[in-house]
């Protein structure tokens, strides 16, 4: 469709119109055709506006081209493009998306020099950027210095603390928000319930859920999902069934995904029946979503039901669904470095694998035992261990250690949830190398230091 519209534009001679070209860039980006975006963008040299740059940056991030997104940000900053508060906020959001802390800090300094730093929209984007880059302490400083706060500011600070596992601090900000007469919205309560879940505050979380009505907010499906996650993390599977029955709406895929994750983590013997029901409902409701097949096969593998694992994988192949590859990336001074499991395409692959094997040898001597239940195939124990050894986040940490021997924190981002084996390995690695490792996965932040994790192995 995008190419047809573009052909009509050319046919009618509508060229060198920024509004049209910017719309075409957005259209191509959403369809995954970044080559056409780049071709259009290059032809706009000399007449690019803020929307043009923003569309390219957003397109790169949408399509997972992290290095290109950061390059585009840097070119924009040095192109003499005049930036307003909206554009500046979009760039900060781009830095947050790829966790480019140093680039975000450079933009913060640029904003101060350009007198953009006192705008509430910019300040809110700043605290969100720092939080998503693993510096919730910097986010807190920005928040405390704000002379004016909006709904997004409060929600960003609450969710920031929640993502970092600082549930009690998140709830303190929520209480402060209420005292300030700022009305919480449905997003606020999602963050509050998530904070309670990450901190294991079951009763307090249920109390906040019940008080939503007092603020005139009708719980949505996302709030019920948070409550189920809260109960699941506490191992209360019987309560999960109760809340599902209480829901005024039919459970959707989000609910069943949350149930399935809870069942995988639970030690309760009832988890098998409930997990099987959740797996069946997921594949029935959303047969085209690859995440559902991965969760189902993960659950069956973790409970030793290899026949059901094979069935889930076969069903996935039958409907031609492809699993999203797990990716981990780190941002260093020379750009973004991305890894996938078993990847040997990096120019420094030989050094990375040597360093990783050295780390694995040392942490085994320190007491690490591979958690082979996280290998998704019914293989011999030795083969399972080999599969686990080269997960993307392990390659990422080994790479950073080949490049730096300083005591600065190692920051790694992952597009999926960290597996239990990598989580355990990172605890040992942090102790062996005596460095803090900050891992952001799709759920939360994990701060590993001296053999311990900030989540206290509860995530």
N, C-alpha and C positions, 0 to 999 in steps of 0.2 A: 504493500500500500504506500509506504514512504517513497519508494522509487517512482511509483505512478504519479504521486503528487508532485515530486521533483520534476518529472518529465513535463507535466502540465505547466509548471512554473517557467521552465526553459522555453516551452512552446509559445507561451504568451509574453515572453520577453521581460518577465519580472526578475531582473537581475540587479545585483548591488542594492538590495533592500534588506537592511539589517533584521527587521522583524521577521521576514520570511526565512532568511538564512538561519537565524537563531532557532526558529521553530523547526526547521529541517534538521539541524544538529541534534536537538532534543529528541526528535522522532527517530532518527537513525541510531542514536545512543540507546534508546529503549528497546530497539530491535537487535541490539548487539553488533551493529555495523559501525565500528569505530573508524574503519578505513575511510568510509564516506564522510564521517564527521571531520576527520583530519583534512581530507581533501577540501571540503567546504571552508573549514577554518583557515586553511592556508591561503585560499583565494580572497579572504576577507582582510588580509594584511593592510593596515592603514586605516581601516574603518571598524575595527572590532570595538565593541562596547562592553560594559560590565556583564551584560546578559550573555554575550558570546563566550567570554571566559568562564563564567559560572556554569554554562551549559556543558562546556568541554570538561571541566573539573568533575562535575556531577556525573557525566557520562563515563569517564574513566573509572570512577569509584563504583558506579552501578555495575560495570562489567568486570570488576576485580583487577583492573590495571593500576595497581597501587603506585608503582614507580612513576608511571606516566602522569598520574594525578598530581603527585608531588612536583614533578618537573614543570607541569603546567602552572601550578601555584607560583613557583619560583620565577618563571618567565613573566607571569602577570605582574608580580611585584616589581620586576626590573623593566617593565615596558612603559613606564610613566602613565599607566592607566590610573585615572583618578578613582579612588575607592570611597564609596559611602559606607554607612554603617551596615547596610544590608549585605553588600558585597564582602565586607570584612568578616561578617559573621559566617557567610558561606565558606570562606577560606578556612576559618577556624574549625568549622564543621568537617571540612575535608581533612584537616590535620588530625581531628579526633577520630575520624573513620579509619585511618591507617595507623593511629597511635604514634604520629610523628611529633614527639615531645619537643625536640630541639627546634624543629621548624615552627611549631606552635609558639614557643617562647620567643623566637625571632619576630613572629607576627605580633605578639604582645608588645614587644619593644617598639615595633613599627607603629602600632596603634597609639602608643603613648606619645611618640614624636609627632604623629599626625593629629593629635588631640581628638582621637576617636574613643579613647579608653573610658570616658565617663558616661557613655551612653548605656542605658539599661540593657538594650538588646545585645550590644557588644560584650558587656560585662557578663551577661548570662551565658553567652556563647563561650567566653573565656573559661568560666568555671566548669562548664560542661566539657570543654576540651581537656582541661587539666585532669578532671575526674576520669575521663575515658583513656587518658594517656598514663594512668597509674599514679598521678600525683594529687590525691584527694586532699593532701595538706595544703597544696597551692590553691586548689579549688576553694577550700575553706577560707583562706586569706582573702581571695577575691570576694567571696560572699560576705565576709565580715566587714569589708571596706566599702560595700555598696551603700550609697545614700538613698537609693531607691531600688525596690525589688518588685518584680512582677511575678505572676503565677509560674512562669517558666523558671525563674530564678529559684523559687522555693522547691519546685518539683525536681529540678536538676540536682540541687544539693542533697535532697532526701534520697533520690535514686543513686546518686554518687556514693553516699555512705553505704547504702544497701548493697550495691555491687561489690564494694570492698569488704563486705562482711561486718561492717561497723553498725550493726542493727540498732544498738542503743543510742548511738549518736544520731542516726537517722530519725529515731523517734523523738529525740530532744528537739531537733529542728522542726518536726511536725508540731510538737507542743508549742514551740515558739511561734510558728506560723498561725496557730489558732489564737494565741494571745495578741498577735498583731492585727487581728480582725480580717486577715486575708482568708477568703473562703477556699477550702480544699475542693478539688474537682475529682472526677473519676480517675485521672492520671495520678493524682496525689495518693489516692488509696491503693492503687496498684503498687506504687513504690513502697508505701507503708507496710502493706501485706508482704511484699517481697523481703523487706528488711526483717520483719518478724520471722519469716521462713529461714533466711540465711543465718539468723542468730538463734534459731531454735526456740523462739518465744511463742509457743503454741497458744496458751490461754490468752495472752495479750493480743495476739493476732486475731483470734476469734472475737475478742471484745471490740477491736477496731472494725471488723467486718460488720458486726451487729449495729455499730453506731453510724454507719453510712446513711441509714434512713433519716437520722436526726439532722443530717446536713442536706437533706432533700435529694440524695443520690440513690438511684435504684441500681443495685449491683448488676453488672454486666457479666458476660461469660468469662471475661478476663479475670474478674475478681474471684469468681468461683474456682477458676484454674489456680489462682494464687493460694486459695484456702486448701485446695486438694494437695498442692505442692507442700504447703505448710504441714498438713497432716501426714503426708507421705514421708517427709524428711524425719518426722518423729515416729514413724513406724505404725501409725494408727490407721490401718487399713479398714477396720470396721467403721470408723468414723467417715472414711472416704465414701463408702457405700451409702451411708446416711445422708451426706451432703449432696451426693448425686441424685438421690431420690427427692431431696428437698428443692432441687433447682426448678425454677418456674419455666425454664426453657429446656429443650431437648439437648442432651450433651453433644457437643460437636467434636471435631477431630482434635482441637486444642485440649479439651478435657481428657479425652482418651489417651493422648500422648503423655499428658501429665501423670495420669494413672499408671501408664506402662513404665515410666521412669521410676515412679514410687515403688512399684512392685519389684523392679530389678534391684533396687537398693535395700528393700526390706528383708529382714531375717524371719519374718512371720511365715509360717507354713501355709497360710491362706493365700499367699501371693501368687501361687501357680494358677489357681482357678481364676482369680481376678485378672491376672496378667494375660491369660489366654483370652478372656472375654474382651479386654481392652485391645489386644492385638487383632482379634476378629473384627471388632467394630471399626477400628482404624482403617483396615484394608477395605472394608465395605464402604465407608463414608468417603475416603480419599484414596482410591486405588492408583492414582497417577502421581502421588507425592512420594518421592524416593525416601524422604526422612522416615516415613511410617514403616517401610520395609526394613530399614536399618535398625530402628528401635525394636521392631518385632524380632529380628534375628539376634540382636544384642541380648534381648531378654531371654530368648530360648537358649542361647549359648551360655549365658551366665548361670542358668539353672540346669545346664547339662542336657538339655533336650535337643540333641544334635539333629534328630530327624525333623523336628519342627523348624530348626534353623535352616536346614536345606530346603524345606518347603517354602519358607519365606523368600529365600534367595531365588528359587525357581519361579515363584509367582512374580517376583520383580523382573526377571528376564522375560517372562511370558507377556507382560504388558509393556515391554520395552522401556522400562524406567531405569535411568542411570543414577547411581548414588553420587551425591556431591562429594568430591574428593576432599579429604581433610587437608587443610593448608595451615602452615604456621609461617609467620614472617617476623623479621626484625628490621628496624630502621637504624642504619649506621650513617656515618658522615658521607659515605659514598653512595647512599641510596637504600632502597628497600630490597631485602633478600628474602625470597619465598622458597619454602620447602614443602614437599609432599612425602608421604611414607615411602621409604626405600629409594628415594630420589638420588640419582648420581649425575645429574646434569649440571650441577654447580661447578664453576671452574676450579674451586678448591675442594672438590669432592674427596680426593684422596686424603687430605689433611683432616677433613671433617670426620670421616669414618675412623681414621686412626685415633683421633681425640675421643670419639664416642666409645670406641671399644676399650680405650684406656679408662674412661669414666666407669663403664659398666663393670670392668674387672675390679676397680677399686670399691665401688659401692656394694658389689657382691661380697667382697672381703669384709665390708662394714656391717653386713647383715641383711642386705637387700635380697629378697626372693621374688622373681618375676611372678606377677599375678596372671597366670595363664588362662584364667576364666575370661579375660578380656580379649583373647584371640578368638576371632569369629569363625574359625574352622575346626572341624574335628580332626586334628592332626596329632602326630606324636608330640610328646611334651617338648622335646628339643626343637622341633619345628615351630611350635607355638612361641617359644622363647625368642626365636630368631625373628619371627614376625613382629613381636612387640618391641624388639630392640631398636628398630629403625623407624619408629613413628616420627611424624614431622616435627613435633616439638622437641624431641630428643636431638634430632639433627640440628635444629635451630640453636639450642643451647651449646652444642658442641662447636658449631660454627663461631659463635660469639667468643667462646673460650680460645679459639685459634687466633682470634684477632686482637684480643685484649687480655692483659693479665692484671689490670688494675682492679681495685676493690669496688668499682662503681656497680650499681644494680644492673642485672641483665633483664631486659624487657622483651617479652615474647607475646605475640598475639596469635590466636588460633580461631578459625572460623567455626569450629564445632566444639562440643563439650569435651574437656580433657578426660581421658580414660583413667580408671583407677590405678593401672600399672604405671602410667607416666606420672601421675600425681605422687605415687609412692617413690618413684625413682628421683623425682625432683627434690623431695625432702632430703634424701641421702646426698644428692649432688650438691645442694646448698651447703651441707655440712662439710663435705669433702673439699670443695673449692673455696669455702669461707666467703661466699658472696651471696647477696640477696638475689633471688630470682622472682621477677614479677610476671605472672602469666595471666593474660586476659583471654578467657575462652568465651563461648557464646552465652554463658550463664552469668559469670561473675569474675572478679579478680581473685587470684591466689598469690599471696606474698609468702614465699618460702625463705626461711632464714634459720640457720643453725639446726637443720633437721626437723623443723616444724613448719606448719602452714597456718596462715591466719584464719583459715576456715575451720581449723581444728578437725580436719578430715570429715567435715559435715557439709556436703554440698550437693 
